Structures are given as C-alpha cells and as structure tokens.
Amino acid sequence: MLKRIIKSRFVQSIKIAKVIYLPFYINTQKKLQVKVLPPLETVKRINEEKLSIGRFGDGEMRIMFQQRDIGFQKFDPKLANELFESATPSGKYVIAIPHGFVTTKDDNLRTAVFWWKYVFENKKHIRTLTDHAKTKLFFDTNFSRTTTELKNTDTVDNVIREVKNIWSNRSVIMIEGKQTRFGIGNDLFDNALVVRRVVGPAENAYNAIDSLEEVVVELSKQLIDPIVLIALGPTATVLSHRIFSLGLQTIDIGHFDLQYEYYLKGSRHRVKVSGKYDNERGTTGQEENFSDESYKNQIYKKIL
C-alpha cells in the first residue's frame, strides 16, 4: 500500500513538473546559449589535455547566490567570494556546471525533473554565473555522479573507465574529508603509482583551506608526477583553483567514490556504504568499526 502511495505521488509530481517546469526549462535553455560537454567527453578532454577542473553545482550556487548553508558547509562570505572569483576558466583550468542546466536528454526521469525545477527557480543565478565565466563552453560537473543519474548504462561504464585513467601511473595526492576514505574497499587506485592522503574536516572544511594548501605544496615536492584529487565539497572547488595556480593538475572529484561503490553493488540508487561519510544519506562513516592498515599508511597528514 505504501509503495503504491509513493509511486502515485511521484507520478503526480512528474505530471506537475511537465506542465509547470518543463516549458519554462526549454525556454530558458534556448536563451542561455552555452554548451556543456557530456560527461564522457568531459573526462576524455581532462585526460587528453591534462586539464584541471573546478565543479560548480547546486551546492556552490546556493552558497554564492543565496548566502545559505548546505548540509556539511556553513555559509561563509569569504568562501562565497572565492567561489565566484574562481569561476572563470584560464589556460588548462576549466570550470564545470551541471549539464542539467542545458539538457536532460541523457538523465533518468528523477534527475531530469530535479533540473527542470532547479532551472525554473534559479535562472538568474545561472545566467550570472555563466556570464561571469566569460565562456560559452563548459565541462560537466556530473561526470562524478553518473551511476545514479544517467539512463544509459553503457555511458556509465565508459565514464567510470575513463575517470579511472585520470590518475593511471601517477602519484595521487588525495585531499578528502574525515571518513571519506576515497578508494578504500574498492579498486579505484589500483592503477596509481602511489597514494598519499591529506585528511581534512568532514564538515566546514573551508576553515582549514590554507593549511590544506600548504600541506599539498609540501607533499607534491616529494612525489613523482603528482596529481591532486579533492573530495571536500565547495572547498574542493576553490582549492582546485588555488592548487592549479601552483602548477599542479587538480581534479575536483566530488562523490565519484560513492558513485563507484553504488556501481559495484549493481545499484542505480544511493545505498549505504559502510565505513564512508555520505552527506546525502546522512551517514558519518563512524557507524561501524573501521580498520584498514593500507589506508592508515597512506595518510600523510590530518588537518581537523
């Protein structure tokens, strides 16, 4: 009975979205006049051109333009300003926005409806961001979230395979929040030359951004062909820009590890992943006793 009620409400919300949001979305899409590369092309370009990337999704938009907290990062005017300042591509530093700003043809229905409504409610902010960037070509934030959002499973397979190539035979500096444990319990880093971790706060990581930057500079001098991956919410977006400016290739990698865990479990929906922080499911990674010697040995420094 409950399942029928939930399904009925979802069907009703789809009907409302198609009537209210979709026509406006289509009209806004035409007026925006920007292109967002598909997720697979985004990752191929990163690999072929050794690009660095900062991702500007709905969380970053909320901090920049609505001056509001998100689940794991309190609003900070300095963070908002730095996000806005870093939202301009330069050389091999590119910025990404959700492809959902301009198209939902490759998304599953739940994801598509989310973007129809989001664009309807945030068109002015989207326009401000894209105008400020001074480019008509953007990369896709959602290369890191394909498992739960794309319709085509072949595309999901190909994007995941291509993302794993980013750090192939490279020394990985993994900047992550406490209990993120990116690549632990799966094979993501099996092709890396070496992995060293800098562990920051799980929440309000922007408070530690200067210290994180200093540690990365120090660590990068000790490694062969380093690449920096950051999974740290909006702090990752601005930190990727800072570190790129220091001459290091830097990838704001987001939720890719969790999405890969869902993929390995054969799920197209978010499911519980033991021992890992997941802000979207409200799990802290502390629910179970966690012990992994390889993880501990990879940690270069903790800044909590």
Secondary structure in CASP SS format (residue, H / E / C, confidence):
PFRMAT SS
TARGET T0000
AUTHOR 0000-0000-0000
METHOD secondary structure of the structure
MODEL  1
M C 1.00
L H 1.00
K H 1.00
R H 1.00
I H 1.00
I H 1.00
K H 1.00
S H 1.00
R H 1.00
F H 1.00
V H 1.00
Q H 1.00
S H 1.00
I H 1.00
K H 1.00
I H 1.00
A H 1.00
K H 1.00
V H 1.00
I H 1.00
Y H 1.00
L H 1.00
P H 1.00
F H 1.00
Y H 1.00
I H 1.00
N H 1.00
T H 1.00
Q H 1.00
K H 1.00
K H 1.00
L H 1.00
Q C 1.00
V C 1.00
K E 1.00
V E 1.00
L C 1.00
P C 1.00
P H 1.00
L H 1.00
E H 1.00
T H 1.00
V H 1.00
K H 1.00
R H 1.00
I H 1.00
N H 1.00
E H 1.00
E H 1.00
K C 1.00
L C 1.00
S E 1.00
I E 1.00
G E 1.00
R E 1.00
F C 1.00
G C 1.00
D H 1.00
G H 1.00
E H 1.00
M H 1.00
R H 1.00
I H 1.00
M H 1.00
F H 1.00
Q H 1.00
Q C 1.00
R C 1.00
D C 1.00
I E 1.00
G C 1.00
F C 1.00
Q E 1.00
K C 1.00
F C 1.00
D C 1.00
P H 1.00
K H 1.00
L H 1.00
A H 1.00
N H 1.00
E H 1.00
L H 1.00
F H 1.00
E H 1.00
S C 1.00
A C 1.00
T C 1.00
P C 1.00
S E 1.00
G C 1.00
K C 1.00
Y E 1.00
V E 1.00
I E 1.00
A E 1.00
I E 1.00
P C 1.00
H H 1.00
G H 1.00
F H 1.00
V C 1.00
T C 1.00
T C 1.00
K C 1.00
D C 1.00
D E 1.00
N C 1.00
L H 1.00
R H 1.00
T H 1.00
A H 1.00
V H 1.00
F H 1.00
W H 1.00
W H 1.00
K H 1.00
Y H 1.00
V H 1.00
F H 1.00
E H 1.00
N H 1.00
K H 1.00
K H 1.00
H H 1.00
I H 1.00
R H 1.00
T H 1.00
L H 1.00
T H 1.00
D H 1.00
H H 1.00
A H 1.00
K C 1.00
T C 1.00
K C 1.00
L E 1.00
F E 1.00
F E 1.00
D E 1.00
T H 1.00
N H 1.00
F H 1.00
S H 1.00
R C 1.00
T H 1.00
T H 1.00
T H 1.00
E H 1.00
L E 1.00
K C 1.00
N C 1.00
T H 1.00
D H 1.00
T H 1.00
V H 1.00
D H 1.00
N H 1.00
V H 1.00
I H 1.00
R H 1.00
E H 1.00
V H 1.00
K H 1.00
N C 1.00
I C 1.00
W C 1.00
S C 1.00
N C 1.00
R C 1.00
S E 1.00
V E 1.00
I E 1.00
M E 1.00
I E 1.00
E E 1.00
G E 1.00
K C 1.00
Q C 1.00
T C 1.00
R C 1.00
F C 1.00
G C 1.00
I C 1.00
G C 1.00
N C 1.00
D C 1.00
L C 1.00
F C 1.00
D C 1.00
N C 1.00
A C 1.00
L C 1.00
V E 1.00
V E 1.00
R E 1.00
R E 1.00
V E 1.00
V E 1.00
G E 1.00
P C 1.00
A C 1.00
E C 1.00
N C 1.00
A H 1.00
Y H 1.00
N H 1.00
A H 1.00
I H 1.00
D H 1.00
S H 1.00
L H 1.00
E H 1.00
E H 1.00
V H 1.00
V H 1.00
V H 1.00
E H 1.00
L H 1.00
S H 1.00
K C 1.00
Q C 1.00
L C 1.00
I C 1.00
D C 1.00
P E 1.00
I E 1.00
V E 1.00
L E 1.00
I E 1.00
A E 1.00
L C 1.00
G C 1.00
P H 1.00
T H 1.00
A H 1.00
T H 1.00
V H 1.00
L H 1.00
S H 1.00
H H 1.00
R H 1.00
I H 1.00
F H 1.00
S C 1.00
L C 1.00
G C 1.00
L C 1.00
Q C 1.00
T E 1.00
I E 1.00
D E 1.00
I C 1.00
G C 1.00
H C 1.00
F H 1.00
D H 1.00
L H 1.00
Q H 1.00
Y H 1.00
E H 1.00
Y H 1.00
Y H 1.00
L H 1.00
K C 1.00
G C 1.00
S C 1.00
R C 1.00
H C 1.00
R C 1.00
V C 1.00
K C 1.00
V C 1.00
S C 1.00
G C 1.00
K C 1.00
Y C 1.00
D E 1.00
N C 1.00
E C 1.00
R C 1.00
G C 1.00
T E 1.00
T C 1.00
G C 1.00
Q C 1.00
E C 1.00
E C 1.00
N C 1.00
F C 1.00
S C 1.00
D C 1.00
E H 1.00
S H 1.00
Y H 1.00
K H 1.00
N H 1.00
Q H 1.00
I E 1.00
Y E 1.00
K E 1.00
K E 1.00
I C 1.00
L C 1.00
END
